[in-house]
């Protein structure tokens, strides 16, 4: 977790004995601040959207695969029904969906 000072504090804490010694002797107080802030953005700023996009893409491919399996099953069911039912007629018009088997 990053350390953040509350607003209004512009310098880190100076120990009281160091401050009083500098005040008594007239020496300046030197404050050295070590910053460890990274120069760029952290990797998680890029990684999280990529993971979300990858999960969405995998979900879409899963839906496409499920739709293809459903259509394949429907086509097989249709061919089985048409082969067993024979010609279908309505009002004098007859449709034959499947060819009959050849007799040799």
N, CA and C of each residue as an Amber inpcrd file, in Angstrom:
protein
   312
   0.8450000  -1.1680000   0.0000000   0.0000000   0.0000000   0.0000000
   0.8940000   1.2360000   0.0000000   0.5570000   2.2090000  -0.7950000
   1.3410000   3.4350000  -0.8760000   1.1090000   4.2850000   0.3730000
   2.1910000   4.9110000   0.8540000   2.0920000   5.7930000   2.0140000
   1.7560000   7.1970000   1.5260000   0.7000000   7.7410000   2.0370000
   0.2980000   9.1010000   1.6730000   0.1860000   9.9230000   2.9450000
   0.8220000  11.1100000   2.9490000   0.6870000  12.0140000   4.0850000
  -0.6330000  12.7520000   3.9690000  -1.2310000  13.1070000   5.1020000
  -2.4780000  13.8700000   5.0420000  -2.2420000  15.2390000   4.4080000
  -3.2560000  15.8280000   3.8460000  -3.0910000  17.1450000   3.2120000
  -2.6210000  18.1880000   4.2210000  -1.7740000  19.0910000   3.7700000
  -1.2690000  20.1610000   4.6230000   0.1000000  19.8730000   5.1990000
   0.5590000  18.6380000   5.1600000   1.8920000  18.3210000   5.6530000
   2.8280000  18.3520000   4.4510000   3.7940000  19.2530000   4.4860000
   4.6830000  19.3770000   3.3380000   6.0380000  18.7360000   3.5810000
   6.3330000  18.3640000   4.8170000   7.6070000  17.7290000   5.1220000
   7.3590000  16.5660000   6.0680000   8.1960000  15.5500000   6.0020000
   8.0450000  14.4610000   6.9640000   8.3980000  14.9260000   8.3760000
   8.1000000  14.0830000   9.3190000   8.3160000  14.4190000  10.7290000
   9.8050000  14.6160000  11.0300000  10.1250000  15.6880000  11.7440000
  11.4950000  15.9480000  12.1880000  11.5420000  15.6480000  13.6850000
  12.4470000  14.7770000  14.1240000  12.5250000  14.4880000  15.5680000
  12.8060000  15.7580000  16.3690000  12.2010000  15.8570000  17.5360000
  12.2940000  17.0700000  18.3610000  13.7220000  17.3470000  18.8000000
  14.4920000  16.3060000  19.1470000  15.8650000  16.5560000  19.5990000
  16.7340000  17.0910000  18.4650000  16.5180000  16.6160000  17.2430000
  17.2930000  17.1360000  16.1060000  16.9110000  18.5820000  15.8190000
  15.6340000  18.8910000  15.9500000  15.1870000  20.2530000  15.6980000
  15.7320000  21.2050000  16.7630000  15.6880000  20.8150000  18.0280000
  16.1790000  21.6760000  19.1110000  17.6940000  21.8550000  19.0370000
  18.4270000  20.7930000  18.6610000  19.8750000  20.9030000  18.5180000
  20.2120000  21.8730000  17.3830000  19.4830000  21.7530000  16.2440000
  19.7370000  22.6600000  15.1300000  19.3540000  24.0890000  15.5030000
  18.2940000  24.2260000  16.2720000  17.8760000  25.5550000  16.6940000
  18.8940000  26.1730000  17.6600000  19.4580000  25.3620000  18.5430000
  20.4140000  25.8650000  19.5230000  21.7580000  26.2000000  18.8840000
  22.1940000  25.3930000  17.9420000  23.5170000  25.6170000  17.3350000
  23.4520000  26.4970000  16.1080000  22.2770000  26.6700000  15.5410000
  22.1520000  27.4990000  14.3470000  22.4100000  26.7540000  13.0480000
  22.6290000  25.4610000  13.1640000  22.8240000  24.6720000  11.9480000
  21.4920000  24.4670000  11.2290000  21.5480000  24.4120000   9.9170000
  20.2910000  24.1730000   9.1840000  19.8380000  22.7140000   9.3310000
  18.5520000  22.5260000   9.2140000  17.9740000  21.1810000   9.2300000
  17.8060000  20.7440000   7.7780000  18.4290000  19.6370000   7.4360000
  18.3470000  19.1210000   6.0650000  17.3560000  17.9520000   6.0580000
  16.3770000  18.0630000   5.2060000  15.3610000  17.0130000   5.0920000
  15.5870000  16.2980000   3.7650000  15.8170000  15.0140000   3.8260000
  16.0070000  14.2020000   2.6170000  14.7740000  13.3340000   2.4620000
  14.1400000  13.4440000   1.3300000  12.9350000  12.6710000   1.0630000
  13.2620000  11.6760000  -0.0380000  13.1040000  10.4180000   0.2740000
  13.3320000   9.3730000  -0.7220000  11.9980000   9.0530000  -1.3860000
  11.9280000   9.2730000  -2.6660000  10.6880000   8.9560000  -3.3820000
  10.8780000   7.6440000  -4.1230000   9.8790000   6.8310000  -4.0460000
   9.9050000   5.5540000  -4.7580000   8.7520000   5.4740000  -5.7450000
   8.2650000   6.6160000  -6.1650000   7.1530000   6.6170000  -7.1110000
   7.6400000   6.0850000  -8.4540000   6.9060000   5.1590000  -9.0460000
   7.3140000   4.6480000 -10.3540000   7.1540000   5.7280000 -11.4310000
   7.9510000   5.6050000 -12.4630000   7.9210000   6.6090000 -13.5290000
   6.6620000   6.4730000 -14.3770000   6.2020000   5.2450000 -14.6100000
   5.0290000   5.0270000 -15.4640000   3.8500000   4.5260000 -14.6640000
   2.8650000   4.0580000 -15.4080000   1.6870000   3.4920000 -14.7700000
   1.9690000   2.0540000 -14.3600000   1.3750000   1.5950000 -13.2640000
   1.5730000   0.1970000 -12.8650000   0.9690000  -0.7560000 -13.8970000
   1.4840000  -1.9770000 -13.9020000   1.0570000  -2.9600000 -14.8880000
  -0.4130000  -3.3350000 -14.7380000  -0.9660000  -3.2420000 -13.5250000
  -2.3590000  -3.6530000 -13.3410000  -3.3320000  -2.7310000 -14.0720000
  -2.9120000  -1.4950000 -14.3570000  -3.7760000  -0.5930000 -15.1210000
  -3.9700000  -1.1020000 -16.5480000  -3.0060000  -1.8330000 -17.0590000
  -3.1220000  -2.4030000 -18.3950000  -3.6410000  -3.8270000 -18.3580000
  -3.3200000  -4.5590000 -17.2970000  -3.6460000  -5.9750000 -17.2220000
  -5.1320000  -6.2200000 -16.9760000  -5.7640000  -5.4290000 -16.1340000
  -7.1710000  -5.6480000 -15.8000000  -8.0690000  -5.5030000 -17.0330000
  -7.9500000  -4.4560000 -17.8550000  -8.8000000  -4.3880000 -19.0490000
  -8.5170000  -5.5210000 -20.0360000  -7.2560000  -5.9490000 -20.1300000
  -6.9510000  -7.0590000 -21.0340000  -7.5820000  -8.3580000 -20.5530000
  -7.5780000  -8.5810000 -19.2580000  -8.2020000  -9.7910000 -18.7150000
  -9.7130000  -9.7540000 -18.9380000 -10.3220000  -8.6060000 -18.7360000
 -11.7660000  -8.4780000 -18.9570000 -12.0980000  -8.6990000 -20.4300000
 -11.3030000  -8.1140000 -21.3400000 -11.5460000  -8.3000000 -22.7730000
 -11.3420000  -9.7640000 -23.1730000 -10.3360000 -10.4180000 -22.6060000
 -10.1140000 -11.8340000 -22.9040000 -11.2570000 -12.7020000 -22.4260000
 -11.7810000 -12.4090000 -21.2390000 -12.9200000 -13.1780000 -20.7250000
 -14.1550000 -12.9620000 -21.5870000 -14.3690000 -11.7380000 -22.0380000
 -15.5140000 -11.4610000 -22.9150000 -15.3650000 -12.1810000 -24.2480000
 -14.1580000 -12.2050000 -24.7920000 -13.9320000 -12.8960000 -26.0620000
 -14.1580000 -14.3990000 -25.9140000 -13.6600000 -14.9770000 -24.8090000
 -13.8800000 -16.4050000 -24.5820000 -15.3670000 -16.7080000 -24.4080000
 -16.0900000 -15.8340000 -23.7390000 -17.5330000 -16.0170000 -23.5860000
 -18.2550000 -15.9620000 -24.9160000 -17.8460000 -15.0250000 -25.7770000
 -18.4630000 -14.9400000 -27.1100000 -18.1750000 -16.1890000 -27.9290000
 -16.9420000 -16.6860000 -27.8720000 -16.6210000 -17.9260000 -28.5930000
 -17.4210000 -19.0930000 -28.0320000 -17.6500000 -19.1210000 -26.7440000
 -18.4760000 -20.1700000 -26.1520000 -19.9130000 -20.1060000 -26.6500000
 -20.4570000 -18.8850000 -26.7590000 -21.8070000 -18.7350000 -27.2960000
 -21.8860000 -19.1700000 -28.7560000 -20.8750000 -18.8450000 -29.5420000
 -20.8590000 -19.2610000 -30.9490000 -20.7930000 -20.7840000 -31.0570000
 -19.9530000 -21.4040000 -30.2290000 -19.8460000 -22.8650000 -30.2530000
 -21.1700000 -23.5170000 -29.8390000 -21.8340000 -22.9710000 -28.8320000
 -23.1180000 -23.5160000 -28.4010000 -24.1760000 -23.3600000 -29.4870000
 -24.1810000 -22.2140000 -30.1720000 -25.1340000 -22.0020000 -31.2640000
 -24.8790000 -22.9670000 -32.4130000 -23.6180000 -23.1860000 -32.7440000
 -23.2880000 -24.1390000 -33.8060000 -23.7280000 -25.5520000 -33.4390000
 -23.5120000 -25.9460000 -32.1940000 -23.9440000 -27.2790000 -31.7540000
 -25.4610000 -27.3940000 -31.7980000 -26.1620000 -26.3350000 -31.4080000
 -27.6210000 -26.3550000 -31.4430000 -28.1410000 -26.4540000 -32.8750000
 -27.5660000 -25.6820000 -33.7840000 -27.9940000 -25.7430000 -35.1830000
 -27.6560000 -27.0920000 -35.8070000 -26.5270000 -27.6720000 -35.4390000
 -26.1580000 -28.9970000 -35.9490000 -27.1590000 -30.0480000 -35.4730000
 -27.5210000 -29.9870000 -34.2010000 -28.5100000 -30.9350000 -33.6760000
 -29.8630000 -30.7330000 -34.3400000 -30.2520000 -29.4910000 -34.5840000
 -31.5300000 -29.2220000 -35.2470000 -31.5220000 -29.7430000 -36.6820000
 -30.4020000 -29.5810000 -37.3890000 -30.3250000 -30.0750000 -38.7690000
 -30.3970000 -31.5950000 -38.8120000 -29.7200000 -32.2670000 -37.8830000
 -29.7880000 -33.7310000 -37.8410000 -31.1980000 -34.1990000 -37.4950000
 -31.8370000 -33.5220000 -36.5700000 -33.2100000 -33.8790000 -36.2100000
 -34.1400000 -33.6980000 -37.3990000 -33.9760000 -32.6010000 -38.1370000
 -34.8110000 -32.3390000 -39.3120000 -34.6160000 -33.4300000 -40.3620000
 -33.3810000 -33.8350000 -40.6190000 -33.1510000 -34.8740000 -41.6390000
 -33.7250000 -36.2190000 -41.2030000 -33.6200000 -36.5490000 -39.9280000
 -34.1850000 -37.8150000 -39.4530000 -35.7020000 -37.8070000 -39.5700000
 -36.3260000 -36.7000000 -39.1930000 -37.7950000 -36.6100000 -39.2740000
 -38.2610000 -36.6670000 -40.7240000 -37.5920000 -35.9660000 -41.6130000
 -38.0270000 -35.9680000 -43.0190000 -37.8110000 -37.3150000 -43.6800000
 -36.7890000 -38.0430000 -43.2910000 -36.5740000 -39.3640000 -43.8800000
 -37.6210000 -40.3560000 -43.4080000 -38.0600000 -40.2350000 -42.1880000
 -39.0360000 -41.1960000 -41.6740000 -40.4660000 -40.8020000 -42.0160000
 -40.7610000 -39.5310000 -42.1890000 -42.1340000 -39.0810000 -42.4170000
 -42.5600000 -39.2670000 -43.8660000 -41.6660000 -39.2170000 -44.8050000
 -42.0360000 -39.3100000 -46.2140000 -42.5180000 -37.9770000 -46.7270000
 -43.2410000 -37.9940000 -47.8230000 -43.7060000 -36.7280000 -48.4010000
 -44.7770000 -36.0620000 -47.5330000 -44.7540000 -34.7300000 -47.5170000
 -45.7250000 -33.9470000 -46.7590000 -46.5880000 -33.1930000 -47.7520000
 -47.8820000 -33.2980000 -47.6240000 -48.7730000 -32.6410000 -48.5670000
 -49.7350000 -31.7170000 -47.8670000 -50.0840000 -30.6160000 -48.5560000
 -51.0710000 -29.6730000 -48.0330000 -51.7750000 -29.0390000 -49.2190000
 -53.0810000 -29.2970000 -49.3490000 -53.8780000 -28.6610000 -50.3970000
 -53.4760000 -29.0680000 -51.8000000 -53.0930000 -30.2960000 -51.9950000
 -52.7340000 -30.7740000 -53.3260000 -51.2750000 -30.5620000 -53.6830000
 -50.5240000 -29.8580000 -52.8560000 -49.1010000 -29.6570000 -53.1090000
 -48.3470000 -30.6010000 -52.1800000 -47.4690000 -31.3880000 -52.7540000
 -46.7230000 -32.3580000 -51.9630000 -45.2380000 -32.0170000 -52.0000000
 -44.6190000 -31.9960000 -50.8230000 -43.1770000 -31.7640000 -50.7180000
 -42.5150000 -33.0500000 -50.2710000 -41.4770000 -33.4020000 -50.9650000
 -40.6920000 -34.5510000 -50.5400000 -39.3300000 -33.9990000 -50.1270000
 -39.0470000 -34.0240000 -48.8450000 -37.8370000 -33.4080000 -48.3230000
 -36.6010000 -34.2760000 -48.4820000 -36.7640000 -35.5650000 -48.5530000
 -35.6130000 -36.4440000 -48.6470000 -35.8260000 -37.4220000 -49.7940000
 -34.7480000 -37.7860000 -50.4600000 -34.8410000 -38.7650000 -51.5290000
 -35.0020000 -40.1510000 -50.9370000 -35.7490000 -40.9360000 -51.6190000
 -35.9170000 -42.3150000 -51.1680000 -34.6700000 -43.1250000 -51.4680000
 -34.4910000 -44.2130000 -50.7670000 -33.3080000 -45.0480000 -50.9860000
 -33.4180000 -45.7790000 -52.3260000 -32.2980000 -46.0070000 -52.9890000
 -32.2770000 -46.7440000 -54.2550000 -32.4340000 -48.2240000 -53.9970000
 -33.2060000 -48.8430000 -54.8260000 -33.3480000 -50.2860000 -54.7220000
 -32.5900000 -50.8990000 -55.8880000 -31.6150000 -51.7170000 -55.5850000
 -30.8300000 -52.3390000 -56.6440000 -31.2930000 -53.7260000 -56.9150000
